[in-house]
Amino acid sequence: MEIVTSWEKQGANKALEQAALNSLREDLSVETVVKVTGLTLERVQELKAELKAENNK
């Protein structure tokens, strides 16, 4: 039986979010990023909004 710690989950989630950000920067659709990363639609949309805000600074 494998025990996954909370910090391992956080690290894995951070890696997925980074992959999502990179994919969004490459103009992949939100739907494609959701399918590839397994992140929720809401989280990918939040990441896309963060990128847009970052680019508007």
N, C-alpha and C positions, 0 to 999 in steps of 0.2 A: 504494500500500500504506500502510495506516495503522498507526502504531506507538503502542501504548498502554503508557504507563509504569506502573510499580508504584504510584506515588502516585495516578495516575488511577483505577486499579482499586480502590485503597483508598477513594478518595472516592466512587466509584460504589457500592461495597459499603456504605459508611457511610450513604449516602442511602437505599439499599434497607432497611437496618436501621431507620432513622428512620421510613420509611413503614410498616414492619411494626409498630413500636411504636405509632404513631398508630392503625393499624388495630386492633390488639389493645385499645387504650384505648377504642375505639368498639365493642368486643365482637364484632368479626368472629371467626369460627372460625379456629383454627390452620390448618385445611386450606385455607380461602379465602385466608388470608394467604400461604401457601406458593404457591398458584396465581398470585396476583397479583404477588408480588415475585420469585418464582423462587429464593428462599432455600430451604435444605434444611429438612426437617421438624425435624431436631434443632436447628438454629439458631433457628428460630421458637419452639420449645418453651423453649429457653434464654432467649430474650428475654421470653417470657411469665413465666417463673420470676423473672427480674430485676424485672419490673414488680410481681409479687406481693410480692416481698421489699421493694421500694421502698415499696409501699403499707402494709406492715405495720410500718414504722418509726415 
